[in-house]
Amino acid sequence: MAILKIARMGHPILATRAAPVSNPAAPEIRRLVNDMIETMIDADGAGLAAPQVHVPLRIVVFQAPRERSEPSNQAERSDPGLAGEERFDHTAPLTVLINPEITVLDQATEGGWEGCLSVPGLRGWVERPAHIRYRGFGPDGQAIERVARGFHARVVQHECDHLEGRLYPSRMNDLSRLVFESELRHFMAAQ
């Protein structure tokens, strides 16, 4: 395994639509996936897309660990004892998704601060659909299909945007909410 160089905003690979993977179980795809996971973990990222490591293929890896997730549903914040359909898991295990497709299940959006390994040092407030279904294939060629909400849904959408040649600042409605990470607490205190 190897730690790969991460492309930064402005590199043409990040503005290019990625190509489908013809054989998700191919040995070279498995090697790439292992390198992407190692690179993501080394960079302390929640996700990484193949174009970010200079490979124009439709592959993403991501995780939504509990320590990075916050309940975004207002009712859930006020009553952590909620059960049933109002409660949902914001987390996701380490996942490899090849040739992903996303279906928005509810047009309602929620905002959240996003960062990106290709846009280091910055955070931006991005509104995204809060409830999605995604599907694709794992590196073993087996189909994956999940429903996601909250941070889990945000991470999947953010990474899949890379496959379309899109970075999160282009999703922002208000560029005054694009701030350096080092200034975020000051920005929040002034709100």
C-alpha positions as CSV (number, residue, x, y, z in Angstrom):
1,M,0.0,0.0,0.0
2,A,1.1,3.6,-0.6
3,I,0.0,7.1,0.4
4,L,-1.0,8.9,-2.7
5,K,-0.6,12.6,-3.6
6,I,-3.9,14.5,-3.2
7,A,-4.9,16.9,-6.0
8,R,-5.8,20.4,-4.9
9,M,-8.5,22.8,-6.1
10,G,-7.4,24.1,-9.5
11,H,-6.0,20.9,-10.8
12,P,-7.8,19.9,-14.0
13,I,-8.5,16.3,-12.8
14,L,-10.9,17.7,-10.2
15,A,-13.0,19.4,-12.9
16,T,-13.3,16.2,-15.0
17,R,-16.1,13.7,-15.0
18,A,-14.8,10.3,-13.9
19,A,-15.1,7.2,-16.0
20,P,-17.0,4.0,-14.9
21,V,-15.0,1.1,-13.7
22,S,-15.6,-1.9,-16.0
23,N,-14.5,-4.6,-13.4
24,P,-14.9,-3.6,-9.8
25,A,-13.1,-6.8,-8.7
26,A,-10.0,-6.3,-10.8
27,P,-6.7,-6.6,-8.9
28,E,-5.6,-3.1,-10.0
29,I,-8.9,-1.7,-8.6
30,R,-8.3,-3.5,-5.3
31,R,-4.7,-2.0,-5.1
32,L,-6.1,1.5,-5.8
33,V,-8.8,1.1,-3.2
34,N,-6.3,0.0,-0.6
35,D,-4.0,3.0,-1.4
36,M,-7.0,5.3,-1.3
37,I,-8.0,4.0,2.2
38,E,-4.5,4.4,3.5
39,T,-4.3,7.9,2.0
40,M,-7.7,9.0,3.5
41,I,-6.7,7.7,7.0
42,D,-3.3,9.3,6.8
43,A,-4.9,12.7,5.9
44,D,-7.5,12.3,8.6
45,G,-10.3,12.5,6.0
46,A,-13.9,11.2,6.2
47,G,-13.8,10.3,2.5
48,L,-11.7,10.3,-0.7
49,A,-12.6,10.0,-4.4
50,A,-10.3,8.5,-7.0
51,P,-10.0,11.8,-8.9
52,Q,-8.6,13.4,-5.8
53,V,-5.6,11.0,-6.2
54,H,-5.3,11.7,-9.9
55,V,-7.2,8.7,-11.1
56,P,-10.3,9.6,-13.2
57,L,-12.4,6.5,-12.2
58,R,-15.8,6.3,-10.4
59,I,-14.5,5.1,-7.0
60,V,-15.1,6.6,-3.6
61,V,-14.1,5.5,-0.1
62,F,-15.7,7.1,3.0
63,Q,-16.5,6.7,6.6
64,A,-18.8,8.6,8.9
65,P,-17.4,8.0,12.4
66,R,-19.5,8.9,15.4
67,E,-17.1,11.6,16.6
68,R,-17.6,13.5,13.4
69,S,-21.3,13.1,13.3
70,E,-23.9,15.3,15.0
71,P,-27.6,14.8,15.0
72,S,-29.0,17.3,12.6
73,N,-32.7,16.6,13.1
74,Q,-34.0,19.3,15.5
75,A,-36.4,16.8,17.2
76,E,-33.6,14.3,17.7
77,R,-31.4,17.0,19.3
78,S,-34.1,17.9,21.7
79,D,-35.1,14.3,22.6
80,P,-32.3,11.8,22.3
81,G,-34.8,9.1,23.4
82,L,-36.8,9.2,20.2
83,A,-37.3,5.8,18.6
84,G,-38.5,4.5,15.3
85,E,-38.3,6.4,12.0
86,E,-37.4,9.7,13.6
87,R,-34.2,8.3,15.0
88,F,-31.5,7.3,12.5
89,D,-27.8,6.5,12.5
90,H,-25.5,9.3,11.3
91,T,-22.6,7.0,11.1
92,A,-21.3,4.7,8.4
93,P,-18.6,2.0,8.4
94,L,-15.6,2.3,6.2
95,T,-17.1,1.8,2.8
96,V,-15.8,1.4,-0.7
97,L,-18.3,2.3,-3.4
98,I,-17.5,1.8,-7.1
99,N,-19.8,3.2,-9.8
100,P,-22.0,4.9,-7.3
101,E,-25.5,6.2,-7.9
102,I,-27.5,8.5,-5.6
103,T,-31.2,8.9,-5.4
104,V,-32.6,11.7,-3.3
105,L,-35.5,10.4,-1.2
106,D,-36.6,13.7,0.3
107,Q,-36.0,17.2,-1.3
108,A,-35.7,18.7,2.2
109,T,-32.1,20.0,2.8
110,E,-30.0,20.6,5.8
111,G,-26.8,22.6,6.1
112,G,-23.5,21.6,7.5
113,W,-19.9,22.7,7.5
114,E,-17.8,20.8,5.0
115,G,-14.1,20.5,4.4
116,C,-12.2,18.7,1.7
117,L,-8.7,17.2,1.4
118,S,-8.5,19.0,-2.0
119,V,-9.4,22.3,-0.5
120,P,-7.1,22.3,2.6
121,G,-7.5,24.7,5.4
122,L,-11.1,25.9,4.5
123,R,-14.6,25.0,5.6
124,G,-17.8,26.0,3.9
125,W,-21.5,25.9,4.8
126,V,-23.3,23.6,2.3
127,E,-27.0,22.7,2.0
128,R,-27.6,19.2,0.8
129,P,-30.5,16.7,0.6
130,A,-30.6,15.1,4.1
131,H,-32.1,11.7,3.0
132,I,-30.7,9.7,0.2
133,R,-30.3,6.1,-1.1
134,Y,-27.0,5.1,-2.7
135,R,-26.0,2.1,-4.6
136,G,-22.9,0.8,-6.3
137,F,-20.4,-2.1,-6.0
138,G,-17.8,-3.1,-3.5
139,P,-14.2,-4.2,-4.5
140,D,-15.5,-7.8,-4.4
141,G,-18.0,-7.0,-7.1
142,Q,-20.9,-7.4,-4.7
143,A,-23.8,-4.8,-4.9
144,I,-24.1,-2.3,-2.1
145,E,-27.3,-0.4,-1.4
146,R,-28.0,1.8,1.7
147,V,-30.3,4.6,2.8
148,A,-28.4,7.4,4.5
149,R,-29.3,10.6,6.5
150,G,-27.4,13.3,8.3
151,F,-23.6,13.3,8.2
152,H,-23.6,9.9,6.4
153,A,-25.6,11.3,3.5
154,R,-23.5,14.4,3.4
155,V,-20.2,12.5,3.1
156,V,-21.6,10.2,0.3
157,Q,-22.8,13.2,-1.7
158,H,-19.6,15.2,-1.2
159,E,-17.5,12.3,-2.4
160,C,-19.7,11.5,-5.4
161,D,-19.6,15.2,-6.4
162,H,-15.9,14.6,-7.1
163,L,-16.8,12.0,-9.6
164,E,-18.8,14.7,-11.5
165,G,-15.9,17.2,-11.4
166,R,-17.4,19.3,-8.6
167,L,-16.0,20.7,-5.4
168,Y,-18.1,21.8,-2.4
169,P,-17.6,25.5,-2.8
170,S,-19.6,25.3,-6.1
171,R,-22.5,24.0,-3.9
172,M,-22.4,26.9,-1.5
173,N,-25.3,29.4,-1.6
174,D,-23.4,32.1,0.4
175,L,-19.6,32.5,-0.1
176,S,-19.4,34.7,3.0
177,R,-19.7,31.3,4.8
178,L,-16.4,30.0,3.3
179,V,-13.8,30.4,6.1
180,F,-10.4,29.3,7.1
181,E,-10.5,26.5,9.6
182,S,-8.3,28.5,11.9
183,E,-10.9,31.3,12.0
184,L,-14.1,29.1,12.2
185,R,-14.5,29.5,16.0
186,H,-14.2,33.3,15.7
187,F,-16.7,33.2,12.8
188,M,-19.1,31.1,14.9
189,A,-18.7,33.4,17.9
190,A,-19.7,36.4,15.8
191,Q,-22.9,34.8,14.5
